[in-house]
Amino acid sequence: MTLLSPETYLEHIRVESARFRSVLADCDPDVRVPTCPDWSAADLLWHLTTVQWFWSTVVVDRPAEVDEALEPERPAAYGDLLAAFDRWSTALADALEGVSPKDEAWTWSEDHTVGFILRRQAHEALIHRLDAELAAGTTSELPAELAADGVHEVLSEMYGGCPPWGSWEPLPHYARVDCTDTGDEVWVQLGLFSGTAPDSGDEIVDEEDFHVVEPPEEIEPDVVIDGPAGALDAWLWHRGDESELSVVGDADVRQRFLSVVEHPIN
């Protein structure tokens, strides 16, 4: 799948952040966010504010290492939260403007480039814009081009990564996710993950997992999941249901795929 241009990602960061802000400006700060039930609208606003603060700082300062727990002091008043969001959302867009996506920068991914940050922050803004709308009781369509890219990004980065402390054993099972409105498709190969988490010491043995792969030659997918890009992206992020989707194929492989995407992500 061909990635979007840096300019396109940056424009989506601006547009989706502005929509997020517009929705929350008129929202009750105490209303719960149905897709993030531990958060109020004010908490959601502060979350994206701190995310955009964090990544603007990474892009500007280019630290070799970062403390991911750091964040600025949270204002008490909702109006001040909105002002903080305005400041740091603008700072993120300004920091990314004109910077080569190939430039090296710290990230939590194996991809240590500004390009990773551009892409990730476009989707961060998009999904939290959807959260804001759900909290406010309103909806608008996800842009198909960005949502199709988001299907690939969530499958490869949020579900399909393999931490260095574990190993992945591929299985001869494949699923294909098709965006019916854009023509994009993403293949994943099912497998099993094992390892011991260094922080907790928890041992994981043969946990269902998958990796995004190039389309294999002369192999048909065991399962095909298709639907409009926006519906697929929202569903994979647990922000939408299966009402617009079709899932056909081997029942066992389907369940293996679903057991991976049922894991919570924020």
C-alpha contacts under 8 A as a table, 3 or more apart, distances in Angstrom:
res1	aa1	res2	aa2	distance
1	M	152	H	7.77
1	M	184	D	7.23
1	M	185	E	7.61
1	M	186	V	7.52
3	L	149	D	6.96
4	L	8	T	6.19
4	L	9	Y	6.61
4	L	149	D	7.54
5	S	8	T	5.11
5	S	9	Y	6.41
6	P	9	Y	5.19
6	P	10	L	6.16
6	P	101	P	6.78
6	P	115	G	7.11
6	P	118	L	6.89
6	P	119	R	7.93
7	E	10	L	5.12
7	E	11	E	6.15
8	T	11	E	5.12
8	T	12	H	6.23
9	Y	12	H	5.11
9	Y	13	I	6.25
9	Y	118	L	6.06
9	Y	119	R	5.95
9	Y	122	A	5.69
10	L	13	I	5.02
10	L	14	R	6.41
10	L	93	A	6.75
10	L	96	L	7.32
10	L	97	E	7.48
10	L	118	L	6.57
10	L	122	A	6.97
11	E	14	R	5.15
11	E	15	V	6.12
12	H	15	V	5.01
12	H	16	E	5.71
12	H	122	A	5.71
12	H	126	L	7.92
12	H	146	L	7.89
13	I	16	E	5.49
13	I	17	S	5.83
13	I	93	A	7.22
13	I	121	Q	6.54
13	I	122	A	4.60
13	I	123	H	7.90
13	I	125	A	6.15
13	I	126	L	7.75
14	R	17	S	5.29
14	R	18	A	6.09
14	R	89	S	7.90
14	R	93	A	6.80
15	V	18	A	5.17
15	V	19	R	6.25
16	E	19	R	5.04
16	E	20	F	6.06
16	E	122	A	7.64
16	E	125	A	5.55
16	E	126	L	5.46
16	E	129	R	6.31
17	S	20	F	4.99
17	S	21	R	6.16
17	S	89	S	7.10
17	S	125	A	5.58
17	S	126	L	7.59
17	S	129	R	7.07
18	A	21	R	5.12
18	A	22	S	6.07
19	R	22	S	5.04
19	R	23	V	6.17
19	R	129	R	6.56
20	F	23	V	5.40
20	F	24	L	6.30
20	F	125	A	7.50
20	F	128	H	7.06
20	F	129	R	4.44
20	F	130	L	7.84
20	F	132	A	6.16
20	F	133	E	7.72
21	R	24	L	5.25
21	R	25	A	5.93
21	R	45	L	7.85
21	R	82	L	7.43
21	R	85	F	7.86
22	S	25	A	5.25
22	S	26	D	7.03
23	V	26	D	5.89
23	V	27	C	6.53
23	V	132	A	6.41
23	V	133	E	6.41
23	V	136	A	6.99
24	L	27	C	4.77
24	L	28	D	7.81
24	L	29	P	7.80
24	L	41	A	6.95
24	L	45	L	7.31
24	L	132	A	6.29
24	L	136	A	7.35
25	A	82	L	7.26
27	C	31	V	7.66
27	C	41	A	7.25
27	C	135	A	7.93
27	C	136	A	5.77
28	D	31	V	5.49
28	D	41	A	7.01
28	D	136	A	7.85
29	P	40	S	6.56
29	P	41	A	4.92
29	P	42	A	4.82
29	P	78	Y	6.97
30	D	40	S	5.24
30	D	41	A	5.95
30	D	42	A	6.57
31	V	40	S	5.36
31	V	41	A	5.67
31	V	135	A	6.73
31	V	136	A	7.93
32	R	36	C	7.88
32	R	37	P	6.14
32	R	38	D	7.59
32	R	39	W	6.01
32	R	40	S	4.33
32	R	41	A	6.13
32	R	135	A	6.31
33	V	36	C	5.21
33	V	37	P	5.37
33	V	38	D	7.61
33	V	39	W	5.81
33	V	40	S	5.62
33	V	41	A	6.14
33	V	44	L	7.66
33	V	131	D	6.61
33	V	132	A	7.25
33	V	134	L	6.89
33	V	135	A	4.68
34	P	37	P	5.16
34	P	131	D	7.70
34	P	134	L	6.79
34	P	135	A	6.26
35	T	131	D	6.36
35	T	134	L	7.64
35	T	238	H	7.33
35	T	239	R	6.19
36	C	39	W	5.66
36	C	131	D	7.70
36	C	266	N	7.68
37	P	40	S	7.56
39	W	42	A	7.66
39	W	43	D	5.25
39	W	44	L	6.17
40	S	43	D	5.00
40	S	44	L	6.30
41	A	44	L	5.07
41	A	45	L	6.19
41	A	132	A	7.08
41	A	135	A	6.80
42	A	45	L	5.05
42	A	46	W	6.21
42	A	78	Y	6.91
42	A	81	L	7.71
43	D	46	W	5.08
43	D	47	H	6.03
44	L	47	H	4.99
44	L	48	L	6.48
44	L	128	H	7.73
44	L	132	A	7.50
45	L	48	L	5.63
45	L	49	T	6.21
45	L	81	L	7.22
45	L	82	L	7.51
45	L	85	F	7.37
46	W	49	T	4.87
46	W	50	T	6.11
46	W	74	R	7.43
46	W	81	L	6.65
46	W	85	F	7.42
47	H	50	T	5.32
47	H	51	V	6.22
48	L	51	V	4.92
48	L	52	Q	6.07
48	L	85	F	7.67
48	L	125	A	7.50
48	L	128	H	7.46
49	T	52	Q	5.33
49	T	53	W	6.06
49	T	84	A	6.89
49	T	85	F	4.83
49	T	88	W	6.36
49	T	89	S	6.94
50	T	53	W	4.86
50	T	54	F	5.93
50	T	71	E	6.07
50	T	72	P	7.11
50	T	88	W	7.96
51	V	54	F	5.12
51	V	55	W	6.34
52	Q	55	W	5.31
52	Q	56	S	5.96
52	Q	88	W	5.89
52	Q	89	S	5.81
52	Q	91	A	7.96
52	Q	92	L	5.90
52	Q	121	Q	7.84
53	W	56	S	5.28
53	W	57	T	6.21
53	W	71	E	7.81
53	W	88	W	5.11
53	W	89	S	7.29
53	W	91	A	7.51
53	W	92	L	6.94
54	F	57	T	5.26
54	F	58	V	6.35
54	F	71	E	7.16
55	W	58	V	4.86
55	W	59	V	6.13
55	W	92	L	6.76
55	W	117	I	7.44
56	S	59	V	5.23
56	S	60	V	6.13
56	S	88	W	7.40
56	S	91	A	6.07
56	S	92	L	4.34
56	S	93	A	7.84
56	S	95	A	5.96
56	S	96	L	7.82
57	T	60	V	5.21
57	T	61	D	5.74
57	T	62	R	7.67
58	V	61	D	5.42
58	V	62	R	5.14
58	V	63	P	6.39
58	V	105	A	7.14
58	V	106	W	6.85
59	V	62	R	5.51
59	V	95	A	6.26
59	V	96	L	7.12
59	V	105	A	6.72
59	V	114	V	7.20
60	V	95	A	6.11
62	R	105	A	5.71
62	R	106	W	6.77
63	P	66	V	6.52
63	P	105	A	7.57
63	P	106	W	6.70
64	A	105	A	7.77
64	A	106	W	6.23
65	E	106	W	6.84
66	V	106	W	7.82
67	D	70	L	5.78
74	R	81	L	7.45
75	P	78	Y	7.61
75	P	80	D	5.87
75	P	81	L	5.80
76	A	80	D	7.20
76	A	81	L	7.45
77	A	80	D	5.27
77	A	81	L	6.43
78	Y	81	L	4.92
78	Y	82	L	6.34
79	G	82	L	5.13
79	G	83	A	6.30
80	D	83	A	4.89
80	D	84	A	6.09
81	L	84	A	5.05
81	L	85	F	6.21
82	L	85	F	5.05
82	L	86	D	6.24
83	A	86	D	5.04
83	A	87	R	6.30
84	A	87	R	5.12
84	A	88	W	6.29
85	F	88	W	5.35
85	F	89	S	5.73
86	D	89	S	5.37
86	D	90	T	6.08
87	R	90	T	5.44
87	R	91	A	6.17
88	W	91	A	4.70
88	W	92	L	6.08
89	S	92	L	5.24
89	S	93	A	6.45
90	T	93	A	5.27
90	T	94	D	6.04
91	A	94	D	5.09
91	A	95	A	5.96
92	L	95	A	5.09
92	L	96	L	6.30
93	A	96	L	5.26
93	A	97	E	6.11
94	D	97	E	5.15
95	A	99	V	7.69
96	L	99	V	5.54
96	L	114	V	7.91
96	L	118	L	7.30
99	V	103	D	7.43
99	V	114	V	7.66
100	S	103	D	5.48
100	S	114	V	7.08
100	S	115	G	7.60
101	P	113	T	6.34
101	P	114	V	4.70
101	P	115	G	3.92
101	P	116	F	7.60
101	P	118	L	7.62
102	K	113	T	5.62
102	K	114	V	6.23
102	K	115	G	6.17
103	D	113	T	5.46
103	D	114	V	5.62
103	D	115	G	7.71
104	E	112	H	5.71
104	E	113	T	4.46
104	E	114	V	6.29
105	A	112	H	5.28
105	A	113	T	4.94
105	A	114	V	5.77
106	W	112	H	5.46
106	W	113	T	7.14
107	T	110	E	7.57
107	T	111	D	7.00
107	T	112	H	5.35
107	T	113	T	7.37
107	T	116	F	7.77
107	T	117	I	7.41
108	W	112	H	7.86
109	S	112	H	6.61
109	S	157	E	7.95
111	D	116	F	6.38
112	H	116	F	7.08
113	T	116	F	5.52
113	T	117	I	7.01
114	V	117	I	5.06
114	V	118	L	6.22
115	G	118	L	5.06
115	G	119	R	6.27
116	F	119	R	5.31
116	F	120	R	5.98
117	I	120	R	5.12
117	I	121	Q	5.88
118	L	121	Q	5.45
118	L	122	A	6.30
119	R	122	A	5.29
119	R	123	H	6.60
120	R	123	H	5.35
120	R	124	E	6.07
120	R	153	E	7.97
121	Q	124	E	4.73
121	Q	125	A	6.05
122	A	125	A	5.39
122	A	126	L	6.25
123	H	126	L	4.85
123	H	127	I	6.05
123	H	146	L	7.79
123	H	150	G	6.40
124	E	127	I	5.51
124	E	128	H	6.19
125	A	128	H	5.31
125	A	129	R	5.91
126	L	129	R	5.10
126	L	130	L	6.44
126	L	142	L	7.66
127	I	130	L	5.05
127	I	131	D	6.38
127	I	234	A	7.60
127	I	237	W	7.75
128	H	131	D	4.67
128	H	132	A	6.09
129	R	132	A	5.04
129	R	133	E	6.29
130	L	133	E	5.12
130	L	134	L	6.23
130	L	139	T	7.46
130	L	239	R	7.62
131	D	134	L	5.16
131	D	135	A	6.22
131	D	239	R	7.54
132	A	135	A	5.11
132	A	136	A	6.19
133	E	136	A	5.00
133	E	137	G	5.93
133	E	138	T	4.97
133	E	139	T	5.50
133	E	140	S	7.84
134	L	137	G	5.06
134	L	138	T	6.02
134	L	139	T	6.76
135	A	138	T	7.80
141	E	230	G	7.18
142	L	146	L	7.66
142	L	147	A	6.36
142	L	230	G	5.24
143	P	146	L	5.58
143	P	147	A	5.98
143	P	230	G	6.96
144	A	147	A	4.99
144	A	148	A	5.96
144	A	181	D	7.48
144	A	182	T	6.98
144	A	228	P	7.76
144	A	229	A	5.61
144	A	230	G	5.88
145	E	148	A	5.39
145	E	149	D	6.50
145	E	182	T	7.15
145	E	229	A	7.84
146	L	149	D	5.10
146	L	150	G	6.00
147	A	150	G	4.64
147	A	151	V	6.25
147	A	229	A	5.34
147	A	230	G	5.15
147	A	232	L	7.95
147	A	233	D	5.73
148	A	151	V	5.17
148	A	152	H	6.86
148	A	179	C	6.53
148	A	182	T	7.16
148	A	184	D	6.66
148	A	229	A	4.88
148	A	230	G	7.13
148	A	233	D	7.15
149	D	152	H	5.34
149	D	153	E	6.22
150	G	153	E	4.79
150	G	154	V	5.90
150	G	233	D	6.07
151	V	154	V	5.48
151	V	155	L	6.22
151	V	186	V	7.79
151	V	229	A	7.23
151	V	232	L	6.73
151	V	233	D	5.10
151	V	236	L	7.45
152	H	155	L	5.32
152	H	156	S	6.01
152	H	186	V	6.20
152	H	212	V	8.00
153	E	156	S	5.23
153	E	157	E	5.57
153	E	158	M	7.28
154	V	157	E	5.41
154	V	158	M	4.88
154	V	159	Y	6.41
154	V	233	D	7.87
154	V	236	L	7.28
154	V	237	W	7.58
155	L	158	M	5.99
155	L	159	Y	5.14
155	L	160	G	5.60
155	L	211	H	7.74
155	L	212	V	6.72
156	S	159	Y	6.01
156	S	160	G	4.44
156	S	161	G	6.30
156	S	211	H	6.52
156	S	212	V	5.43
157	E	160	G	5.64
157	E	161	G	5.62
158	M	161	G	6.80
158	M	265	I	7.47
159	Y	209	D	7.65
159	Y	210	F	7.37
159	Y	211	H	7.89
159	Y	260	V	7.09
159	Y	261	V	6.91
160	G	209	D	7.01
160	G	210	F	5.45
160	G	211	H	4.55
160	G	212	V	6.33
161	G	211	H	6.86
162	C	166	G	6.77
162	C	167	S	7.06
162	C	168	W	7.06
163	P	166	G	5.76
163	P	167	S	7.90
164	P	167	S	7.64
165	W	195	G	6.10
165	W	196	T	6.67
165	W	197	A	6.78
165	W	198	P	7.35
166	G	193	F	6.88
166	G	194	S	5.55
166	G	195	G	4.09
166	G	196	T	6.76
166	G	197	A	7.98
167	S	193	F	5.73
167	S	194	S	5.53
167	S	195	G	6.34
168	W	191	G	6.59
168	W	192	L	5.61
168	W	193	F	4.52
168	W	194	S	6.59
168	W	209	D	7.88
169	E	191	G	5.37
169	E	192	L	5.14
169	E	193	F	6.43
170	P	189	Q	6.93
170	P	190	L	6.18
170	P	191	G	4.12
170	P	192	L	6.51
170	P	210	F	7.86
171	L	189	Q	7.09
171	L	190	L	5.62
171	L	191	G	4.76
171	L	192	L	7.52
172	P	189	Q	7.38
172	P	190	L	7.26
173	H	189	Q	5.89
173	H	190	L	5.45
173	H	191	G	7.85
173	H	221	P	7.47
173	H	222	D	6.29
173	H	253	V	6.84
174	Y	187	W	6.96
174	Y	188	V	5.71
174	Y	189	Q	4.55
174	Y	190	L	5.96
174	Y	220	E	7.93
174	Y	221	P	5.00
174	Y	222	D	5.44
174	Y	223	V	6.80
174	Y	253	V	7.83
175	A	187	W	5.87
175	A	188	V	5.38
175	A	189	Q	6.53
175	A	190	L	7.63
175	A	221	P	5.19
175	A	222	D	5.73
175	A	223	V	4.67
175	A	224	V	5.75
175	A	225	I	7.60
175	A	253	V	7.80
175	A	254	R	7.91
175	A	257	F	7.51
176	R	185	E	6.69
176	R	186	V	5.59
176	R	187	W	4.44
176	R	188	V	6.31
176	R	221	P	6.03
176	R	223	V	6.37
176	R	224	V	4.88
176	R	225	I	6.30
177	V	185	E	5.49
177	V	186	V	5.11
177	V	187	W	6.42
177	V	224	V	5.88
177	V	225	I	4.80
177	V	226	D	5.65
178	D	183	G	6.98
178	D	184	D	6.02
178	D	185	E	4.36
178	D	186	V	6.58
178	D	224	V	7.27
178	D	225	I	6.22
178	D	226	D	4.54
178	D	227	G	6.63
179	C	182	T	5.68
179	C	183	G	5.54
179	C	184	D	5.24
179	C	185	E	6.08
179	C	226	D	5.88
179	C	227	G	5.50
179	C	228	P	5.27
179	C	229	A	4.86
179	C	232	L	7.45
180	T	183	G	5.57
180	T	184	D	7.50
180	T	226	D	6.39
180	T	227	G	5.28
180	T	228	P	5.18
180	T	229	A	6.97
181	D	227	G	7.63
181	D	228	P	5.34
181	D	229	A	6.59
182	T	228	P	7.81
182	T	229	A	7.13
186	V	212	V	7.11
186	V	213	V	7.84
186	V	215	P	7.97
187	W	212	V	5.77
187	W	213	V	5.63
187	W	214	E	6.51
187	W	215	P	5.97
188	V	210	F	6.10
188	V	211	H	5.32
188	V	212	V	4.24
188	V	213	V	5.46
189	Q	210	F	5.36
189	Q	211	H	5.45
189	Q	212	V	6.41
189	Q	213	V	6.50
190	L	208	E	7.50
190	L	209	D	6.03
190	L	210	F	4.29
190	L	211	H	6.74
190	L	256	R	7.48
190	L	257	F	7.17
191	G	208	E	6.17
191	G	209	D	5.25
191	G	210	F	5.34
191	G	211	H	7.77
192	L	206	D	4.78
192	L	207	E	5.21
192	L	208	E	4.88
192	L	209	D	5.36
192	L	210	F	7.54
193	F	204	I	7.41
193	F	205	V	6.67
193	F	206	D	5.11
193	F	207	E	4.96
193	F	208	E	6.36
193	F	209	D	5.99
194	S	203	E	7.67
194	S	204	I	5.08
194	S	205	V	4.45
194	S	206	D	5.22
194	S	207	E	6.44
195	G	203	E	5.94
195	G	204	I	5.23
195	G	205	V	6.58
196	T	201	G	5.82
196	T	202	D	5.54
196	T	203	E	4.31
196	T	204	I	5.98
197	A	200	S	5.73
197	A	201	G	5.07
197	A	202	D	5.36
197	A	203	E	6.50
197	A	204	I	7.83
198	P	201	G	5.40
198	P	202	D	7.83
204	I	207	E	6.58
208	E	256	R	6.46
208	E	257	F	7.96
208	E	259	S	6.87
208	E	260	V	6.15
209	D	257	F	7.79
209	D	260	V	5.79
210	F	257	F	7.66
210	F	260	V	7.50
213	V	216	P	7.82
216	P	219	I	5.90
221	P	224	V	6.57
222	D	249	G	5.61
222	D	250	D	5.67
222	D	253	V	6.71
223	V	247	V	7.11
223	V	248	V	5.70
223	V	249	G	4.27
223	V	250	D	5.91
223	V	253	V	6.73
223	V	254	R	6.08
224	V	246	S	7.85
224	V	247	V	5.81
224	V	248	V	5.52
224	V	249	G	6.39
225	I	245	L	6.93
225	I	246	S	5.61
225	I	247	V	4.48
225	I	248	V	6.66
226	D	232	L	7.49
226	D	245	L	5.60
226	D	246	S	5.29
226	D	247	V	6.66
227	G	231	A	6.59
227	G	232	L	6.15
227	G	244	E	5.98
227	G	245	L	4.57
227	G	246	S	6.39
228	P	231	A	5.38
228	P	232	L	6.24
228	P	244	E	7.28
228	P	245	L	7.57
229	A	232	L	5.13
229	A	233	D	6.03
230	G	233	D	5.18
230	G	234	A	6.09
231	A	234	A	5.22
231	A	235	W	6.02
231	A	240	G	6.74
231	A	241	D	7.84
231	A	242	E	7.86
231	A	244	E	6.55
231	A	245	L	7.35
232	L	235	W	5.10
232	L	236	L	6.09
232	L	245	L	7.23
233	D	236	L	5.28
233	D	237	W	6.29
234	A	237	W	5.16
234	A	238	H	6.16
234	A	239	R	4.68
234	A	240	G	4.95
234	A	241	D	7.86
235	W	238	H	4.90
235	W	239	R	5.49
235	W	240	G	4.43
235	W	241	D	5.56
235	W	242	E	6.77
236	L	239	R	7.46
236	L	240	G	7.92
236	L	261	V	6.51
237	W	240	G	7.67
237	W	265	I	6.87
237	W	266	N	7.82
238	H	241	D	7.54
238	H	264	P	7.80
238	H	265	I	7.98
241	D	244	E	7.75
242	E	245	L	5.03
242	E	246	S	7.59
247	V	254	R	7.96
249	G	253	V	7.87
249	G	254	R	7.01
250	D	253	V	5.49
250	D	254	R	6.06
251	A	254	R	5.00
251	A	255	Q	6.24
252	D	255	Q	5.19
252	D	256	R	6.31
253	V	256	R	4.92
253	V	257	F	6.18
254	R	257	F	5.17
254	R	258	L	6.17
255	Q	258	L	4.98
255	Q	259	S	5.99
256	R	259	S	5.21
256	R	260	V	6.75
257	F	260	V	5.46
257	F	261	V	6.61
258	L	261	V	5.15
258	L	262	E	5.86
259	S	262	E	5.33
259	S	263	H	7.18
260	V	263	H	5.89
261	V	264	P	7.87
